[in-house]
Amino acid sequence: MSQRAADRRGTRKTRAERAAAGADGGFILVSVLWLLALLTLVTLVLLTASRLDARATGQIMQHAEAEALADGLTRLVALRLGDRDSRPLADAGLARDGTVMRCEHGEAAVAIAVTDVGGLVDLNAASPSLLEWLLGRLGVEPDKAATLAAAIVDFRDADDVPGANGAESAAYRAAGLGHGPKNAPFETVTELDQVLGMDLTLLNRLRAVVTVHSRLPGIDPAIVPREILSAAAASSRTDVAAASLTPGAPASADIPSAFRIYSKGRPYRVIVGVQLPSGGRFAREAVIEPDRTAPLGFWVREWTVPAAGMEHVPEPLAGAVQCVLALM
């Protein structure tokens, strides 16, 4: 009796052990399946990230290629400006009033615009009346144009006493700004964003028509950019850019005689836009001052990127001349 009971207990124990083992095996199988699913998910995430990284890397390389080409062509234009007395700009298809010249470099489309800064309004030398006239040409309401012109003058002058309609430190504090006027000359046109009452849209429009490099109290009507001449009829910066490329733009006779002056043709603003067939694009803006005493025949006064609407990034133009051949 005791032996049979012992055998039955052994049999029951063996079945219980097998059941427990089966349960453990099922748990392990489920765990393995979850682990495989997790590994699959991680693999898919890594593959997606790799594709995005490859795409981003490709875009960065395209941008870098376009930037390198724009910079190289800008230097070629600078060399041509340094030698403009013996090789006139017109022979290379370049004007002095910002008219865009289109050319190609390999399969890349290129647009080059050269502007004698004597046709631009100098922020440091312009009178309040010239600044007010310019703002009016850009479509600013008369009252705001007078206030902004006065604020620009107060920003650059050395004192802290506001002029008529102007703004000095007290006005900036009253507006809740953490800065006041510079009370020193503008060093770059982008400092306009610190002037009380200036907004980004107007700043981008002004960047096309002002400078700090001419040091002239007026503008040369023979080379004034068409942005100024066309601005009275333009309602936006895009319209101004389009008008500046339109044949038959208004004549320079619209410029009052009090603002006319002859430019000596010293510094030039150069904008080079590049569009690659792969989609990469870039635009470079520089201010170049030809000088025979400089090692390369010119000085680089500014090296930046254009404001929105000034990029001149072109579409491909069939039959366009090769840029290097035109500039050399």
C-alpha positions in Angstrom: 0.0 0.0 0.0 2.7 2.4 0.9 4.6 1.7 -2.3 1.6 2.4 -4.5 0.8 5.6 -2.7 4.4 6.7 -3.2 4.2 5.9 -6.9 1.0 7.9 -7.2 2.5 10.8 -5.5 5.6 10.6 -7.8 3.4 10.6 -10.8 1.4 13.6 -9.6 4.7 15.4 -8.9 6.0 14.7 -12.4 2.9 16.0 -14.1 3.0 19.2 -12.0 6.6 19.7 -12.9 5.8 19.3 -16.6 2.9 21.7 -16.3 5.2 24.3 -14.6 7.9 23.8 -17.2 5.3 24.3 -20.0 4.1 27.5 -18.4 7.7 28.8 -18.0 8.4 27.9 -21.7 5.3 29.8 -22.8 6.4 32.9 -20.8 9.9 32.7 -22.3 8.4 32.4 -25.8 6.2 35.5 -25.3 9.2 37.4 -23.9 11.3 36.5 -27.0 8.6 37.6 -29.4 8.3 40.9 -27.6 12.0 41.3 -27.7 12.1 40.6 -31.5 9.3 43.1 -32.0 11.2 45.7 -30.0 14.4 45.1 -32.0 12.4 45.3 -35.3 10.9 48.7 -34.1 14.4 50.0 -33.2 15.7 48.9 -36.6 12.9 50.7 -38.4 13.5 53.9 -36.4 17.3 53.7 -37.2 16.6 53.1 -40.9 14.3 56.1 -41.0 16.8 58.3 -39.1 19.5 57.2 -41.5 17.5 58.1 -44.5 16.7 61.5 -43.0 20.3 62.1 -42.1 21.4 61.2 -45.6 18.8 63.6 -47.1 19.9 66.3 -44.7 23.5 65.7 -45.5 22.7 65.9 -49.2 21.0 69.2 -48.7 23.9 70.6 -46.7 26.3 69.5 -49.4 24.2 71.1 -52.1 24.0 74.3 -50.1 27.8 74.3 -49.5 28.4 73.7 -53.2 26.2 76.6 -54.1 27.8 78.9 -51.5 31.3 78.0 -52.7 30.3 78.9 -56.3 28.6 82.1 -55.3 31.7 83.2 -53.2 34.1 82.3 -56.1 32.1 84.3 -58.6 31.8 87.2 -56.2 35.6 87.3 -56.0 35.8 87.3 -59.8 33.5 90.3 -59.9 35.6 92.0 -57.3 38.7 91.4 -59.4 36.9 92.8 -62.4 35.9 95.9 -60.4 39.5 96.4 -59.4 40.4 96.5 -63.1 37.4 98.4 -64.3 39.5 101.3 -65.7 41.2 99.1 -68.3 38.3 96.7 -68.7 34.9 98.4 -68.4 32.1 96.6 -66.6 29.8 96.9 -69.6 32.2 94.6 -71.6 31.3 91.9 -69.1 27.6 92.6 -69.3 27.6 94.3 -65.9 25.7 97.5 -65.2 26.3 99.9 -62.2 22.6 100.3 -61.3 21.8 96.8 -60.0 20.5 95.5 -63.3 20.8 91.7 -63.1 23.1 89.9 -65.5 22.4 86.2 -66.0 25.0 83.6 -66.9 25.9 80.0 -66.3 28.7 78.0 -64.7 28.5 74.5 -66.0 24.9 73.6 -65.4 24.4 76.1 -62.6 22.3 79.2 -63.2 23.8 82.4 -62.0 22.5 86.0 -61.5 24.9 88.9 -60.8 23.9 92.4 -59.8 26.4 95.2 -59.3 25.3 98.5 -57.8 27.4 101.6 -57.4 26.6 102.6 -53.9 26.6 106.2 -55.0 23.1 105.4 -56.3 22.0 104.4 -52.8 21.0 106.6 -49.8 23.8 106.8 -47.2 22.3 106.4 -43.7 25.0 108.5 -42.2 25.2 111.4 -44.7 21.6 111.7 -45.9 19.5 114.7 -44.6 16.2 114.1 -42.8 14.4 115.3 -46.0 16.2 112.8 -48.2 15.4 110.0 -45.8 11.8 111.1 -45.6 11.6 111.2 -49.4 13.1 107.7 -49.7 10.6 106.3 -47.2 7.8 107.9 -49.0 9.0 106.3 -52.3 8.8 102.9 -50.5 5.2 103.5 -49.7 5.5 104.6 -46.1 2.7 107.0 -45.0 3.8 110.6 -44.8 3.5 110.9 -41.0 5.3 107.7 -40.3 8.0 108.6 -42.9 8.7 111.9 -41.1 8.8 110.2 -37.7 11.1 107.3 -39.0 13.4 109.7 -40.8 13.8 111.8 -37.6 14.4 108.6 -35.6 17.1 107.5 -37.9 18.9 110.9 -37.6 18.6 110.8 -33.8 19.9 107.2 -33.8 23.1 108.3 -35.5 23.8 111.7 -34.0 26.1 112.1 -31.0 23.6 113.8 -28.6 20.7 112.5 -26.6 18.4 115.5 -27.5 15.5 114.5 -29.8 15.0 116.5 -32.9 11.6 117.4 -34.3 9.5 114.1 -34.5 12.7 112.3 -33.3 13.4 109.7 -30.7 16.2 109.6 -28.1 16.7 107.4 -25.0 13.5 108.5 -23.2 11.3 107.5 -26.2 13.0 104.1 -26.3 12.4 103.5 -22.6 8.8 104.6 -23.0 8.4 102.0 -25.8 9.6 99.3 -23.4 12.8 98.7 -25.3 15.9 97.5 -23.5 18.2 99.7 -25.7 18.4 103.3 -26.8 19.7 105.0 -29.9 23.3 104.3 -30.8 24.2 108.0 -30.9 27.0 107.1 -33.3 27.2 106.5 -37.1 25.7 103.4 -38.6 28.3 100.7 -39.2 26.0 98.4 -41.2 22.5 98.9 -42.7 21.2 96.1 -40.5 21.5 98.4 -37.5 18.3 99.9 -38.7 16.5 97.1 -36.9 17.4 99.0 -33.6 15.7 102.2 -34.7 12.5 103.0 -32.9 9.5 102.3 -35.2 11.3 100.1 -37.7 9.8 96.7 -38.6 11.3 93.7 -40.4 9.3 94.2 -43.7 10.4 97.8 -44.1 14.0 96.9 -43.0 14.3 94.3 -45.8 13.0 96.9 -48.3 15.4 99.6 -47.1 18.4 97.2 -47.3 18.0 97.3 -51.1 18.3 101.0 -51.3 20.5 102.3 -48.5 24.2 102.0 -47.7 26.8 103.2 -45.2 29.6 103.3 -47.8 28.9 106.1 -50.2 29.5 109.0 -47.7 27.5 111.2 -50.0 24.6 113.5 -49.0 22.7 112.7 -52.1 22.2 110.0 -54.9 23.5 109.8 -58.4 20.5 109.7 -60.7 22.5 108.0 -63.5 23.0 104.9 -61.4 20.1 105.0 -58.9 18.6 101.4 -58.5 15.3 100.9 -60.1 13.9 99.8 -56.7 13.9 103.5 -55.8 12.5 104.6 -59.2 9.8 101.9 -59.2 8.9 102.0 -55.5 6.2 104.7 -55.7 4.0 102.3 -57.7 5.0 99.1 -55.8 2.9 97.9 -52.9 5.3 95.3 -51.6 9.0 94.3 -51.6 8.2 91.5 -54.1 6.6 94.1 -56.4 9.7 96.3 -56.1 11.9 93.4 -57.0 9.8 92.6 -60.0 9.6 96.2 -61.1 13.4 96.6 -60.9 13.8 94.0 -63.6 11.0 95.4 -65.8 12.1 97.2 -69.0 10.9 100.8 -69.1 11.1 101.5 -65.4 10.4 105.2 -64.4 13.1 107.7 -65.4 15.5 109.2 -62.9 13.8 112.6 -63.5 11.6 111.7 -60.5 14.5 112.5 -58.2 14.4 116.0 -56.8 17.3 118.2 -57.8 18.2 118.8 -54.2 19.1 115.1 -53.8 21.1 114.7 -56.9 24.9 114.3 -56.7 27.7 112.8 -58.8 29.2 109.5 -57.6 32.9 108.9 -57.9 32.3 105.2 -58.3 34.2 103.9 -55.3 32.4 101.1 -53.4 30.1 98.7 -55.1 27.5 96.3 -53.8 27.7 92.9 -55.4 25.0 90.3 -55.2 25.6 86.8 -56.8 22.8 84.2 -56.7 23.4 80.6 -57.7 20.9 77.9 -58.5 22.3 74.3 -58.9 20.5 71.7 -61.1 20.4 69.5 -58.0 18.3 72.1 -56.2 21.0 73.8 -54.0 20.8 77.5 -54.0 22.7 80.4 -52.3 23.2 84.1 -52.6 26.1 86.2 -51.5 26.2 90.0 -50.9 29.4 91.9 -50.6 30.5 95.5 -50.7 33.7 95.9 -52.7 35.8 99.0 -52.8 38.3 99.1 -55.7 41.7 100.5 -54.6 44.9 100.3 -56.6 46.9 100.2 -53.3 45.2 97.1 -52.1 47.1 93.8 -52.7 44.4 92.4 -55.1 43.2 95.8 -56.3 40.1 96.0 -54.0 39.0 95.9 -50.3 36.1 93.8 -49.1 34.0 96.2 -46.9 31.1 93.8 -46.2 30.6 90.0 -46.7 27.1 88.9 -45.9 23.9 87.4 -47.4 21.2 89.6 -49.0 17.9 90.5 -47.4 14.7 88.7 -48.3 13.7 89.7 -51.8 17.2 90.7 -52.9 18.7 87.2 -53.5 18.4 87.3 -57.3 18.5 83.5 -57.3 17.8 82.7 -61.0 16.1 80.0 -62.9 18.1 78.3 -65.7 18.3 80.5 -68.9 18.9 78.7 -72.1 21.9 79.9 -74.1 23.3 82.1 -71.3 27.0 83.0 -71.5 29.4 81.2 -69.2 30.1 83.4 -66.2 33.9 82.9 -66.0 34.3 83.8 -69.7 32.3 87.0 -69.2 34.2 88.1 -66.1 37.7 87.2 -67.1 
